[in-house]
C-alpha cells in the first residue's frame, strides 16, 4: 500500500485547512473594513457640513452675505442650503448631494443656528 493514505493518516493531514479558513475569513474582514471606512467617510462629511453651516449661520446672522456666499461656494458642489428664521435665530441646514456607491442611500446633512444681530439703533432707517 505505498502511495495510498490510510484513514488514520487522513485525520492528521491538515493541508488545505489554512486556505479554507482564509477563504472564509477574508470576505468577512473586507465587509467589516468597508463598513468602518464608510462610517468614517459619512462622519467626516457630516462634520464638514456642520462646520460650514455654523460659519454660514454666523456670517448671515451678522449681515455678511458676501462672505457667506464665498463660504457656501467653498462647501463643495451639490450642497443645498435651507434657511429658517425662528424669532431671533437663523438656522442653516446644508445637505450634501447624492453620494456614490453604497453611500448613495444615505443623506448627509449639517445644521447650525446663530443669533441674529440687529443693527444699532442710530443706524436704523425709520
Secondary structure as UniProt FT lines:
FT   TURN            2..3
FT   HELIX           7..12
FT   TURN            15..16
FT   HELIX           17..61
FT   TURN            62..63
FT   HELIX           65..74
FT   TURN            77..78
FT   STRAND          80..86
FT   TURN            87..88
FT   STRAND          89..95
FT   HELIX           101..105
FT   STRAND          109..115
FT   HELIX           121..123
//
